[in-house]
């Protein structure tokens, strides 16, 4: 069973996405509660009974969360770019068929930061080679940016679940 739950801080700020087992543990230990007037539930089936589990839970006590720095790993860059080549627009869910491209090549002073890495298919990466996008007539579909830490998790969540969490995601 793949049920994901949005975890909120006591201030109703979205913290992260957890699985249903972790959510049940937090609820049973009294460390989290269902937000007031929230009605969206999953049904968790045990051998003898069906239990409602909110798709959003809120911590009982405020927890200070330091600013999270996400490292631009291959998988995180693919998630940020939604598995789409930023040059030709081809989409792939298989990371083995995608590559990472440095917009400003490393040999020309480019770094490995969020704003210089993009997803590229192998043919676009070969075509661009050691050039800037403007030099080879390959403009980017979208300018690379550093993502908000929750965005990386949300890219893999269905739109139906995002709709249930819409109120809290707008706050973040």
Chimera marker file (.cmm) of the C-alpha trace (Angstrom):
<marker_set name="trace">
<marker id="1" x="0.000" y="0.000" z="0.000" r="1" g="1" b="0" radius="0.5"/>
<marker id="2" x="1.443" y="3.373" z="-1.027" r="1" g="1" b="0" radius="0.5"/>
<marker id="3" x="-0.235" y="6.084" z="1.051" r="1" g="1" b="0" radius="0.5"/>
<marker id="4" x="1.663" y="9.297" z="1.548" r="1" g="1" b="0" radius="0.5"/>
<marker id="5" x="0.896" y="11.866" z="4.215" r="1" g="1" b="0" radius="0.5"/>
<marker id="6" x="1.875" y="15.529" z="4.330" r="1" g="1" b="0" radius="0.5"/>
<marker id="7" x="3.517" y="16.370" z="7.665" r="1" g="1" b="0" radius="0.5"/>
<marker id="8" x="2.961" y="19.892" z="8.960" r="1" g="1" b="0" radius="0.5"/>
<marker id="9" x="4.774" y="21.686" z="11.742" r="1" g="1" b="0" radius="0.5"/>
<marker id="10" x="2.655" y="22.989" z="14.644" r="1" g="1" b="0" radius="0.5"/>
<marker id="11" x="2.624" y="26.321" z="12.761" r="1" g="1" b="0" radius="0.5"/>
<marker id="12" x="0.903" y="24.546" z="9.828" r="1" g="1" b="0" radius="0.5"/>
<marker id="13" x="4.018" y="24.921" z="7.679" r="1" g="1" b="0" radius="0.5"/>
<marker id="14" x="4.602" y="21.957" z="5.351" r="1" g="1" b="0" radius="0.5"/>
<marker id="15" x="7.702" y="20.040" z="6.483" r="1" g="1" b="0" radius="0.5"/>
<marker id="16" x="7.890" y="16.892" z="4.394" r="1" g="1" b="0" radius="0.5"/>
<marker id="17" x="6.034" y="13.918" z="2.968" r="1" g="1" b="0" radius="0.5"/>
<marker id="18" x="6.031" y="10.732" z="5.025" r="1" g="1" b="0" radius="0.5"/>
<marker id="19" x="4.624" y="7.252" z="4.489" r="1" g="1" b="0" radius="0.5"/>
<marker id="20" x="1.442" y="6.077" z="6.209" r="1" g="1" b="0" radius="0.5"/>
<marker id="21" x="3.299" y="3.867" z="8.729" r="1" g="1" b="0" radius="0.5"/>
<marker id="22" x="5.318" y="6.807" z="10.077" r="1" g="1" b="0" radius="0.5"/>
<marker id="23" x="2.103" y="8.882" z="10.206" r="1" g="1" b="0" radius="0.5"/>
<marker id="24" x="0.310" y="6.243" z="12.278" r="1" g="1" b="0" radius="0.5"/>
<marker id="25" x="3.260" y="6.056" z="14.701" r="1" g="1" b="0" radius="0.5"/>
<marker id="26" x="3.228" y="9.839" z="15.179" r="1" g="1" b="0" radius="0.5"/>
<marker id="27" x="-0.547" y="9.835" z="15.749" r="1" g="1" b="0" radius="0.5"/>
<marker id="28" x="-0.500" y="6.909" z="18.212" r="1" g="1" b="0" radius="0.5"/>
<marker id="29" x="2.372" y="8.419" z="20.217" r="1" g="1" b="0" radius="0.5"/>
<marker id="30" x="0.475" y="11.719" z="20.463" r="1" g="1" b="0" radius="0.5"/>
<marker id="31" x="3.202" y="13.589" z="18.590" r="1" g="1" b="0" radius="0.5"/>
<marker id="32" x="0.815" y="14.595" z="15.803" r="1" g="1" b="0" radius="0.5"/>
<marker id="33" x="-2.878" y="15.267" z="15.258" r="1" g="1" b="0" radius="0.5"/>
<marker id="34" x="-5.250" y="15.811" z="12.388" r="1" g="1" b="0" radius="0.5"/>
<marker id="35" x="-5.632" y="19.512" z="11.487" r="1" g="1" b="0" radius="0.5"/>
<marker id="36" x="-8.905" y="21.056" z="12.699" r="1" g="1" b="0" radius="0.5"/>
<marker id="37" x="-11.787" y="20.708" z="10.201" r="1" g="1" b="0" radius="0.5"/>
<marker id="38" x="-9.709" y="18.547" z="7.849" r="1" g="1" b="0" radius="0.5"/>
<marker id="39" x="-11.809" y="15.800" z="6.319" r="1" g="1" b="0" radius="0.5"/>
<marker id="40" x="-9.660" y="14.012" z="3.705" r="1" g="1" b="0" radius="0.5"/>
<marker id="41" x="-8.805" y="10.486" z="4.898" r="1" g="1" b="0" radius="0.5"/>
<marker id="42" x="-7.239" y="7.306" z="3.631" r="1" g="1" b="0" radius="0.5"/>
<marker id="43" x="-8.665" y="3.990" z="4.744" r="1" g="1" b="0" radius="0.5"/>
<marker id="44" x="-6.098" y="1.662" z="6.291" r="1" g="1" b="0" radius="0.5"/>
<marker id="45" x="-7.304" y="-1.932" z="6.377" r="1" g="1" b="0" radius="0.5"/>
<marker id="46" x="-6.205" y="-4.291" z="9.138" r="1" g="1" b="0" radius="0.5"/>
<marker id="47" x="-7.277" y="-7.898" z="9.545" r="1" g="1" b="0" radius="0.5"/>
<marker id="48" x="-10.321" y="-7.002" z="11.636" r="1" g="1" b="0" radius="0.5"/>
<marker id="49" x="-10.990" y="-3.324" z="11.095" r="1" g="1" b="0" radius="0.5"/>
<marker id="50" x="-10.709" y="-0.335" z="8.770" r="1" g="1" b="0" radius="0.5"/>
<marker id="51" x="-9.091" y="2.792" z="10.210" r="1" g="1" b="0" radius="0.5"/>
<marker id="52" x="-9.279" y="6.342" z="8.841" r="1" g="1" b="0" radius="0.5"/>
<marker id="53" x="-5.914" y="8.034" z="8.371" r="1" g="1" b="0" radius="0.5"/>
<marker id="54" x="-5.784" y="11.751" z="7.508" r="1" g="1" b="0" radius="0.5"/>
<marker id="55" x="-3.760" y="12.560" z="4.406" r="1" g="1" b="0" radius="0.5"/>
<marker id="56" x="-2.368" y="15.562" z="6.332" r="1" g="1" b="0" radius="0.5"/>
<marker id="57" x="-1.153" y="15.508" z="9.940" r="1" g="1" b="0" radius="0.5"/>
<marker id="58" x="0.238" y="18.276" z="12.125" r="1" g="1" b="0" radius="0.5"/>
<marker id="59" x="2.905" y="17.982" z="14.819" r="1" g="1" b="0" radius="0.5"/>
<marker id="60" x="1.640" y="18.721" z="18.337" r="1" g="1" b="0" radius="0.5"/>
<marker id="61" x="4.766" y="20.714" z="19.238" r="1" g="1" b="0" radius="0.5"/>
<marker id="62" x="6.665" y="23.148" z="17.049" r="1" g="1" b="0" radius="0.5"/>
<marker id="63" x="9.969" y="21.772" z="15.746" r="1" g="1" b="0" radius="0.5"/>
<marker id="64" x="12.656" y="24.182" z="14.531" r="1" g="1" b="0" radius="0.5"/>
<marker id="65" x="13.720" y="23.066" z="11.053" r="1" g="1" b="0" radius="0.5"/>
<marker id="66" x="16.999" y="24.588" z="9.869" r="1" g="1" b="0" radius="0.5"/>
<marker id="67" x="17.109" y="25.747" z="6.261" r="1" g="1" b="0" radius="0.5"/>
<marker id="68" x="17.714" y="22.625" z="4.235" r="1" g="1" b="0" radius="0.5"/>
<marker id="69" x="20.347" y="22.649" z="1.531" r="1" g="1" b="0" radius="0.5"/>
<marker id="70" x="19.713" y="20.066" z="-1.134" r="1" g="1" b="0" radius="0.5"/>
<marker id="71" x="22.674" y="18.888" z="-3.097" r="1" g="1" b="0" radius="0.5"/>
<marker id="72" x="22.132" y="18.827" z="-6.860" r="1" g="1" b="0" radius="0.5"/>
<marker id="73" x="22.456" y="15.066" z="-7.356" r="1" g="1" b="0" radius="0.5"/>
<marker id="74" x="21.594" y="13.458" z="-10.696" r="1" g="1" b="0" radius="0.5"/>
<marker id="75" x="18.239" y="12.252" z="-9.372" r="1" g="1" b="0" radius="0.5"/>
<marker id="76" x="17.377" y="15.639" z="-7.836" r="1" g="1" b="0" radius="0.5"/>
<marker id="77" x="18.197" y="17.469" z="-11.081" r="1" g="1" b="0" radius="0.5"/>
<marker id="78" x="16.008" y="14.978" z="-13.001" r="1" g="1" b="0" radius="0.5"/>
<marker id="79" x="13.174" y="15.505" z="-10.503" r="1" g="1" b="0" radius="0.5"/>
<marker id="80" x="13.473" y="19.288" z="-10.683" r="1" g="1" b="0" radius="0.5"/>
<marker id="81" x="13.338" y="19.164" z="-14.486" r="1" g="1" b="0" radius="0.5"/>
<marker id="82" x="10.501" y="16.607" z="-14.394" r="1" g="1" b="0" radius="0.5"/>
<marker id="83" x="12.581" y="14.045" z="-16.339" r="1" g="1" b="0" radius="0.5"/>
<marker id="84" x="12.469" y="16.306" z="-19.442" r="1" g="1" b="0" radius="0.5"/>
<marker id="85" x="15.439" y="17.179" z="-21.647" r="1" g="1" b="0" radius="0.5"/>
<marker id="86" x="15.808" y="20.941" z="-21.275" r="1" g="1" b="0" radius="0.5"/>
<marker id="87" x="16.949" y="21.314" z="-24.878" r="1" g="1" b="0" radius="0.5"/>
<marker id="88" x="14.526" y="19.230" z="-26.985" r="1" g="1" b="0" radius="0.5"/>
<marker id="89" x="11.690" y="18.573" z="-24.506" r="1" g="1" b="0" radius="0.5"/>
<marker id="90" x="11.756" y="14.737" z="-24.639" r="1" g="1" b="0" radius="0.5"/>
<marker id="91" x="10.482" y="13.169" z="-21.391" r="1" g="1" b="0" radius="0.5"/>
<marker id="92" x="11.870" y="9.966" z="-19.877" r="1" g="1" b="0" radius="0.5"/>
<marker id="93" x="11.242" y="8.249" z="-16.526" r="1" g="1" b="0" radius="0.5"/>
<marker id="94" x="14.327" y="6.093" z="-16.943" r="1" g="1" b="0" radius="0.5"/>
<marker id="95" x="17.371" y="7.912" z="-15.532" r="1" g="1" b="0" radius="0.5"/>
<marker id="96" x="19.652" y="5.589" z="-17.506" r="1" g="1" b="0" radius="0.5"/>
<marker id="97" x="18.525" y="7.282" z="-20.726" r="1" g="1" b="0" radius="0.5"/>
<marker id="98" x="19.169" y="10.826" z="-19.444" r="1" g="1" b="0" radius="0.5"/>
<marker id="99" x="22.338" y="12.794" z="-18.772" r="1" g="1" b="0" radius="0.5"/>
<marker id="100" x="23.258" y="15.885" z="-16.812" r="1" g="1" b="0" radius="0.5"/>
<marker id="101" x="24.568" y="18.851" z="-18.781" r="1" g="1" b="0" radius="0.5"/>
<marker id="102" x="26.527" y="21.833" z="-17.508" r="1" g="1" b="0" radius="0.5"/>
<marker id="103" x="24.935" y="24.887" z="-19.183" r="1" g="1" b="0" radius="0.5"/>
<marker id="104" x="28.250" y="26.715" z="-18.874" r="1" g="1" b="0" radius="0.5"/>
<marker id="105" x="30.789" y="23.911" z="-19.471" r="1" g="1" b="0" radius="0.5"/>
<marker id="106" x="33.135" y="23.128" z="-16.578" r="1" g="1" b="0" radius="0.5"/>
<marker id="107" x="36.123" y="23.623" z="-18.872" r="1" g="1" b="0" radius="0.5"/>
<marker id="108" x="34.966" y="27.222" z="-19.364" r="1" g="1" b="0" radius="0.5"/>
<marker id="109" x="34.486" y="27.996" z="-15.684" r="1" g="1" b="0" radius="0.5"/>
<marker id="110" x="31.049" y="26.487" z="-15.070" r="1" g="1" b="0" radius="0.5"/>
<marker id="111" x="30.291" y="24.943" z="-11.698" r="1" g="1" b="0" radius="0.5"/>
<marker id="112" x="28.080" y="22.074" z="-10.517" r="1" g="1" b="0" radius="0.5"/>
<marker id="113" x="25.404" y="24.262" z="-8.915" r="1" g="1" b="0" radius="0.5"/>
<marker id="114" x="21.620" y="24.093" z="-9.306" r="1" g="1" b="0" radius="0.5"/>
<marker id="115" x="21.683" y="27.047" z="-11.695" r="1" g="1" b="0" radius="0.5"/>
<marker id="116" x="24.230" y="25.450" z="-14.037" r="1" g="1" b="0" radius="0.5"/>
<marker id="117" x="22.939" y="21.850" z="-14.245" r="1" g="1" b="0" radius="0.5"/>
<marker id="118" x="20.088" y="20.661" z="-16.470" r="1" g="1" b="0" radius="0.5"/>
<marker id="119" x="18.626" y="17.368" z="-17.643" r="1" g="1" b="0" radius="0.5"/>
<marker id="120" x="19.608" y="16.470" z="-21.206" r="1" g="1" b="0" radius="0.5"/>
<marker id="121" x="19.034" y="13.512" z="-23.485" r="1" g="1" b="0" radius="0.5"/>
<marker id="122" x="22.271" y="11.937" z="-24.784" r="1" g="1" b="0" radius="0.5"/>
<marker id="123" x="21.855" y="13.269" z="-28.331" r="1" g="1" b="0" radius="0.5"/>
<marker id="124" x="21.355" y="16.876" z="-27.154" r="1" g="1" b="0" radius="0.5"/>
<marker id="125" x="24.263" y="16.562" z="-24.754" r="1" g="1" b="0" radius="0.5"/>
<marker id="126" x="26.530" y="15.337" z="-27.591" r="1" g="1" b="0" radius="0.5"/>
<marker id="127" x="25.257" y="18.044" z="-29.947" r="1" g="1" b="0" radius="0.5"/>
<marker id="128" x="25.879" y="20.824" z="-27.402" r="1" g="1" b="0" radius="0.5"/>
<marker id="129" x="29.284" y="19.339" z="-26.515" r="1" g="1" b="0" radius="0.5"/>
<marker id="130" x="31.599" y="21.917" z="-24.955" r="1" g="1" b="0" radius="0.5"/>
<marker id="131" x="29.607" y="24.967" z="-26.051" r="1" g="1" b="0" radius="0.5"/>
<marker id="132" x="27.223" y="27.423" z="-24.436" r="1" g="1" b="0" radius="0.5"/>
<marker id="133" x="23.580" y="26.964" z="-25.520" r="1" g="1" b="0" radius="0.5"/>
<marker id="134" x="23.688" y="30.256" z="-27.461" r="1" g="1" b="0" radius="0.5"/>
<marker id="135" x="26.772" y="29.158" z="-29.426" r="1" g="1" b="0" radius="0.5"/>
<marker id="136" x="25.130" y="26.047" z="-30.838" r="1" g="1" b="0" radius="0.5"/>
<marker id="137" x="21.550" y="27.319" z="-31.264" r="1" g="1" b="0" radius="0.5"/>
<marker id="138" x="20.110" y="25.210" z="-28.442" r="1" g="1" b="0" radius="0.5"/>
<marker id="139" x="18.113" y="27.482" z="-26.116" r="1" g="1" b="0" radius="0.5"/>
<marker id="140" x="16.939" y="26.048" z="-22.795" r="1" g="1" b="0" radius="0.5"/>
<marker id="141" x="13.248" y="25.222" z="-22.378" r="1" g="1" b="0" radius="0.5"/>
<marker id="142" x="13.420" y="26.526" z="-18.797" r="1" g="1" b="0" radius="0.5"/>
<marker id="143" x="16.099" y="28.404" z="-16.877" r="1" g="1" b="0" radius="0.5"/>
<marker id="144" x="17.609" y="26.168" z="-14.146" r="1" g="1" b="0" radius="0.5"/>
<marker id="145" x="16.858" y="27.303" z="-10.589" r="1" g="1" b="0" radius="0.5"/>
<marker id="146" x="17.471" y="26.018" z="-7.096" r="1" g="1" b="0" radius="0.5"/>
<marker id="147" x="14.260" y="24.262" z="-6.029" r="1" g="1" b="0" radius="0.5"/>
<marker id="148" x="12.393" y="24.748" z="-2.771" r="1" g="1" b="0" radius="0.5"/>
<marker id="149" x="13.194" y="21.635" z="-0.694" r="1" g="1" b="0" radius="0.5"/>
<marker id="150" x="9.599" y="20.333" z="-0.715" r="1" g="1" b="0" radius="0.5"/>
<marker id="151" x="9.327" y="20.703" z="-4.511" r="1" g="1" b="0" radius="0.5"/>
<marker id="152" x="11.691" y="17.774" z="-5.053" r="1" g="1" b="0" radius="0.5"/>
<marker id="153" x="9.391" y="15.495" z="-3.069" r="1" g="1" b="0" radius="0.5"/>
<marker id="154" x="6.250" y="16.867" z="-4.691" r="1" g="1" b="0" radius="0.5"/>
<marker id="155" x="7.427" y="16.153" z="-8.246" r="1" g="1" b="0" radius="0.5"/>
<marker id="156" x="6.854" y="12.451" z="-7.646" r="1" g="1" b="0" radius="0.5"/>
<marker id="157" x="3.383" y="12.850" z="-6.070" r="1" g="1" b="0" radius="0.5"/>
<marker id="158" x="0.162" y="12.536" z="-8.058" r="1" g="1" b="0" radius="0.5"/>
<marker id="159" x="-1.901" y="15.665" z="-8.739" r="1" g="1" b="0" radius="0.5"/>
<marker id="160" x="-4.876" y="14.174" z="-6.855" r="1" g="1" b="0" radius="0.5"/>
<marker id="161" x="-2.864" y="14.095" z="-3.628" r="1" g="1" b="0" radius="0.5"/>
<marker id="162" x="-1.454" y="17.574" z="-4.284" r="1" g="1" b="0" radius="0.5"/>
<marker id="163" x="-5.044" y="18.865" z="-4.568" r="1" g="1" b="0" radius="0.5"/>
<marker id="164" x="-5.799" y="17.500" z="-1.081" r="1" g="1" b="0" radius="0.5"/>
<marker id="165" x="-2.741" y="19.347" z="0.269" r="1" g="1" b="0" radius="0.5"/>
<marker id="166" x="-3.280" y="22.510" z="-1.758" r="1" g="1" b="0" radius="0.5"/>
<marker id="167" x="-4.126" y="24.761" z="1.203" r="1" g="1" b="0" radius="0.5"/>
<marker id="168" x="-0.872" y="23.991" z="3.073" r="1" g="1" b="0" radius="0.5"/>
<marker id="169" x="1.329" y="23.979" z="-0.002" r="1" g="1" b="0" radius="0.5"/>
<marker id="170" x="0.207" y="27.516" z="-0.873" r="1" g="1" b="0" radius="0.5"/>
<marker id="171" x="1.319" y="28.660" z="2.588" r="1" g="1" b="0" radius="0.5"/>
<marker id="172" x="4.807" y="27.225" z="2.031" r="1" g="1" b="0" radius="0.5"/>
<link id1="1" id2="2" r="1" g="1" b="0" radius="0.2"/>
<link id1="2" id2="3" r="1" g="1" b="0" radius="0.2"/>
<link id1="3" id2="4" r="1" g="1" b="0" radius="0.2"/>
<link id1="4" id2="5" r="1" g="1" b="0" radius="0.2"/>
<link id1="5" id2="6" r="1" g="1" b="0" radius="0.2"/>
<link id1="6" id2="7" r="1" g="1" b="0" radius="0.2"/>
<link id1="7" id2="8" r="1" g="1" b="0" radius="0.2"/>
<link id1="8" id2="9" r="1" g="1" b="0" radius="0.2"/>
<link id1="9" id2="10" r="1" g="1" b="0" radius="0.2"/>
<link id1="10" id2="11" r="1" g="1" b="0" radius="0.2"/>
<link id1="11" id2="12" r="1" g="1" b="0" radius="0.2"/>
<link id1="12" id2="13" r="1" g="1" b="0" radius="0.2"/>
<link id1="13" id2="14" r="1" g="1" b="0" radius="0.2"/>
<link id1="14" id2="15" r="1" g="1" b="0" radius="0.2"/>
<link id1="15" id2="16" r="1" g="1" b="0" radius="0.2"/>
<link id1="16" id2="17" r="1" g="1" b="0" radius="0.2"/>
<link id1="17" id2="18" r="1" g="1" b="0" radius="0.2"/>
<link id1="18" id2="19" r="1" g="1" b="0" radius="0.2"/>
<link id1="19" id2="20" r="1" g="1" b="0" radius="0.2"/>
<link id1="20" id2="21" r="1" g="1" b="0" radius="0.2"/>
<link id1="21" id2="22" r="1" g="1" b="0" radius="0.2"/>
<link id1="22" id2="23" r="1" g="1" b="0" radius="0.2"/>
<link id1="23" id2="24" r="1" g="1" b="0" radius="0.2"/>
<link id1="24" id2="25" r="1" g="1" b="0" radius="0.2"/>
<link id1="25" id2="26" r="1" g="1" b="0" radius="0.2"/>
<link id1="26" id2="27" r="1" g="1" b="0" radius="0.2"/>
<link id1="27" id2="28" r="1" g="1" b="0" radius="0.2"/>
<link id1="28" id2="29" r="1" g="1" b="0" radius="0.2"/>
<link id1="29" id2="30" r="1" g="1" b="0" radius="0.2"/>
<link id1="30" id2="31" r="1" g="1" b="0" radius="0.2"/>
<link id1="31" id2="32" r="1" g="1" b="0" radius="0.2"/>
<link id1="32" id2="33" r="1" g="1" b="0" radius="0.2"/>
<link id1="33" id2="34" r="1" g="1" b="0" radius="0.2"/>
<link id1="34" id2="35" r="1" g="1" b="0" radius="0.2"/>
<link id1="35" id2="36" r="1" g="1" b="0" radius="0.2"/>
<link id1="36" id2="37" r="1" g="1" b="0" radius="0.2"/>
<link id1="37" id2="38" r="1" g="1" b="0" radius="0.2"/>
<link id1="38" id2="39" r="1" g="1" b="0" radius="0.2"/>
<link id1="39" id2="40" r="1" g="1" b="0" radius="0.2"/>
<link id1="40" id2="41" r="1" g="1" b="0" radius="0.2"/>
<link id1="41" id2="42" r="1" g="1" b="0" radius="0.2"/>
<link id1="42" id2="43" r="1" g="1" b="0" radius="0.2"/>
<link id1="43" id2="44" r="1" g="1" b="0" radius="0.2"/>
<link id1="44" id2="45" r="1" g="1" b="0" radius="0.2"/>
<link id1="45" id2="46" r="1" g="1" b="0" radius="0.2"/>
<link id1="46" id2="47" r="1" g="1" b="0" radius="0.2"/>
<link id1="47" id2="48" r="1" g="1" b="0" radius="0.2"/>
<link id1="48" id2="49" r="1" g="1" b="0" radius="0.2"/>
<link id1="49" id2="50" r="1" g="1" b="0" radius="0.2"/>
<link id1="50" id2="51" r="1" g="1" b="0" radius="0.2"/>
<link id1="51" id2="52" r="1" g="1" b="0" radius="0.2"/>
<link id1="52" id2="53" r="1" g="1" b="0" radius="0.2"/>
<link id1="53" id2="54" r="1" g="1" b="0" radius="0.2"/>
<link id1="54" id2="55" r="1" g="1" b="0" radius="0.2"/>
<link id1="55" id2="56" r="1" g="1" b="0" radius="0.2"/>
<link id1="56" id2="57" r="1" g="1" b="0" radius="0.2"/>
<link id1="57" id2="58" r="1" g="1" b="0" radius="0.2"/>
<link id1="58" id2="59" r="1" g="1" b="0" radius="0.2"/>
<link id1="59" id2="60" r="1" g="1" b="0" radius="0.2"/>
<link id1="60" id2="61" r="1" g="1" b="0" radius="0.2"/>
<link id1="61" id2="62" r="1" g="1" b="0" radius="0.2"/>
<link id1="62" id2="63" r="1" g="1" b="0" radius="0.2"/>
<link id1="63" id2="64" r="1" g="1" b="0" radius="0.2"/>
<link id1="64" id2="65" r="1" g="1" b="0" radius="0.2"/>
<link id1="65" id2="66" r="1" g="1" b="0" radius="0.2"/>
<link id1="66" id2="67" r="1" g="1" b="0" radius="0.2"/>
<link id1="67" id2="68" r="1" g="1" b="0" radius="0.2"/>
<link id1="68" id2="69" r="1" g="1" b="0" radius="0.2"/>
<link id1="69" id2="70" r="1" g="1" b="0" radius="0.2"/>
<link id1="70" id2="71" r="1" g="1" b="0" radius="0.2"/>
<link id1="71" id2="72" r="1" g="1" b="0" radius="0.2"/>
<link id1="72" id2="73" r="1" g="1" b="0" radius="0.2"/>
<link id1="73" id2="74" r="1" g="1" b="0" radius="0.2"/>
<link id1="74" id2="75" r="1" g="1" b="0" radius="0.2"/>
<link id1="75" id2="76" r="1" g="1" b="0" radius="0.2"/>
<link id1="76" id2="77" r="1" g="1" b="0" radius="0.2"/>
<link id1="77" id2="78" r="1" g="1" b="0" radius="0.2"/>
<link id1="78" id2="79" r="1" g="1" b="0" radius="0.2"/>
<link id1="79" id2="80" r="1" g="1" b="0" radius="0.2"/>
<link id1="80" id2="81" r="1" g="1" b="0" radius="0.2"/>
<link id1="81" id2="82" r="1" g="1" b="0" radius="0.2"/>
<link id1="82" id2="83" r="1" g="1" b="0" radius="0.2"/>
<link id1="83" id2="84" r="1" g="1" b="0" radius="0.2"/>
<link id1="84" id2="85" r="1" g="1" b="0" radius="0.2"/>
<link id1="85" id2="86" r="1" g="1" b="0" radius="0.2"/>
<link id1="86" id2="87" r="1" g="1" b="0" radius="0.2"/>
<link id1="87" id2="88" r="1" g="1" b="0" radius="0.2"/>
<link id1="88" id2="89" r="1" g="1" b="0" radius="0.2"/>
<link id1="89" id2="90" r="1" g="1" b="0" radius="0.2"/>
<link id1="90" id2="91" r="1" g="1" b="0" radius="0.2"/>
<link id1="91" id2="92" r="1" g="1" b="0" radius="0.2"/>
<link id1="92" id2="93" r="1" g="1" b="0" radius="0.2"/>
<link id1="93" id2="94" r="1" g="1" b="0" radius="0.2"/>
<link id1="94" id2="95" r="1" g="1" b="0" radius="0.2"/>
<link id1="95" id2="96" r="1" g="1" b="0" radius="0.2"/>
<link id1="96" id2="97" r="1" g="1" b="0" radius="0.2"/>
<link id1="97" id2="98" r="1" g="1" b="0" radius="0.2"/>
<link id1="98" id2="99" r="1" g="1" b="0" radius="0.2"/>
<link id1="99" id2="100" r="1" g="1" b="0" radius="0.2"/>
<link id1="100" id2="101" r="1" g="1" b="0" radius="0.2"/>
<link id1="101" id2="102" r="1" g="1" b="0" radius="0.2"/>
<link id1="102" id2="103" r="1" g="1" b="0" radius="0.2"/>
<link id1="103" id2="104" r="1" g="1" b="0" radius="0.2"/>
<link id1="104" id2="105" r="1" g="1" b="0" radius="0.2"/>
<link id1="105" id2="106" r="1" g="1" b="0" radius="0.2"/>
<link id1="106" id2="107" r="1" g="1" b="0" radius="0.2"/>
<link id1="107" id2="108" r="1" g="1" b="0" radius="0.2"/>
<link id1="108" id2="109" r="1" g="1" b="0" radius="0.2"/>
<link id1="109" id2="110" r="1" g="1" b="0" radius="0.2"/>
<link id1="110" id2="111" r="1" g="1" b="0" radius="0.2"/>
<link id1="111" id2="112" r="1" g="1" b="0" radius="0.2"/>
<link id1="112" id2="113" r="1" g="1" b="0" radius="0.2"/>
<link id1="113" id2="114" r="1" g="1" b="0" radius="0.2"/>
<link id1="114" id2="115" r="1" g="1" b="0" radius="0.2"/>
<link id1="115" id2="116" r="1" g="1" b="0" radius="0.2"/>
<link id1="116" id2="117" r="1" g="1" b="0" radius="0.2"/>
<link id1="117" id2="118" r="1" g="1" b="0" radius="0.2"/>
<link id1="118" id2="119" r="1" g="1" b="0" radius="0.2"/>
<link id1="119" id2="120" r="1" g="1" b="0" radius="0.2"/>
<link id1="120" id2="121" r="1" g="1" b="0" radius="0.2"/>
<link id1="121" id2="122" r="1" g="1" b="0" radius="0.2"/>
<link id1="122" id2="123" r="1" g="1" b="0" radius="0.2"/>
<link id1="123" id2="124" r="1" g="1" b="0" radius="0.2"/>
<link id1="124" id2="125" r="1" g="1" b="0" radius="0.2"/>
<link id1="125" id2="126" r="1" g="1" b="0" radius="0.2"/>
<link id1="126" id2="127" r="1" g="1" b="0" radius="0.2"/>
<link id1="127" id2="128" r="1" g="1" b="0" radius="0.2"/>
<link id1="128" id2="129" r="1" g="1" b="0" radius="0.2"/>
<link id1="129" id2="130" r="1" g="1" b="0" radius="0.2"/>
<link id1="130" id2="131" r="1" g="1" b="0" radius="0.2"/>
<link id1="131" id2="132" r="1" g="1" b="0" radius="0.2"/>
<link id1="132" id2="133" r="1" g="1" b="0" radius="0.2"/>
<link id1="133" id2="134" r="1" g="1" b="0" radius="0.2"/>
<link id1="134" id2="135" r="1" g="1" b="0" radius="0.2"/>
<link id1="135" id2="136" r="1" g="1" b="0" radius="0.2"/>
<link id1="136" id2="137" r="1" g="1" b="0" radius="0.2"/>
<link id1="137" id2="138" r="1" g="1" b="0" radius="0.2"/>
<link id1="138" id2="139" r="1" g="1" b="0" radius="0.2"/>
<link id1="139" id2="140" r="1" g="1" b="0" radius="0.2"/>
<link id1="140" id2="141" r="1" g="1" b="0" radius="0.2"/>
<link id1="141" id2="142" r="1" g="1" b="0" radius="0.2"/>
<link id1="142" id2="143" r="1" g="1" b="0" radius="0.2"/>
<link id1="143" id2="144" r="1" g="1" b="0" radius="0.2"/>
<link id1="144" id2="145" r="1" g="1" b="0" radius="0.2"/>
<link id1="145" id2="146" r="1" g="1" b="0" radius="0.2"/>
<link id1="146" id2="147" r="1" g="1" b="0" radius="0.2"/>
<link id1="147" id2="148" r="1" g="1" b="0" radius="0.2"/>
<link id1="148" id2="149" r="1" g="1" b="0" radius="0.2"/>
<link id1="149" id2="150" r="1" g="1" b="0" radius="0.2"/>
<link id1="150" id2="151" r="1" g="1" b="0" radius="0.2"/>
<link id1="151" id2="152" r="1" g="1" b="0" radius="0.2"/>
<link id1="152" id2="153" r="1" g="1" b="0" radius="0.2"/>
<link id1="153" id2="154" r="1" g="1" b="0" radius="0.2"/>
<link id1="154" id2="155" r="1" g="1" b="0" radius="0.2"/>
<link id1="155" id2="156" r="1" g="1" b="0" radius="0.2"/>
<link id1="156" id2="157" r="1" g="1" b="0" radius="0.2"/>
<link id1="157" id2="158" r="1" g="1" b="0" radius="0.2"/>
<link id1="158" id2="159" r="1" g="1" b="0" radius="0.2"/>
<link id1="159" id2="160" r="1" g="1" b="0" radius="0.2"/>
<link id1="160" id2="161" r="1" g="1" b="0" radius="0.2"/>
<link id1="161" id2="162" r="1" g="1" b="0" radius="0.2"/>
<link id1="162" id2="163" r="1" g="1" b="0" radius="0.2"/>
<link id1="163" id2="164" r="1" g="1" b="0" radius="0.2"/>
<link id1="164" id2="165" r="1" g="1" b="0" radius="0.2"/>
<link id1="165" id2="166" r="1" g="1" b="0" radius="0.2"/>
<link id1="166" id2="167" r="1" g="1" b="0" radius="0.2"/>
<link id1="167" id2="168" r="1" g="1" b="0" radius="0.2"/>
<link id1="168" id2="169" r="1" g="1" b="0" radius="0.2"/>
<link id1="169" id2="170" r="1" g="1" b="0" radius="0.2"/>
<link id1="170" id2="171" r="1" g="1" b="0" radius="0.2"/>
<link id1="171" id2="172" r="1" g="1" b="0" radius="0.2"/>
</marker_set>
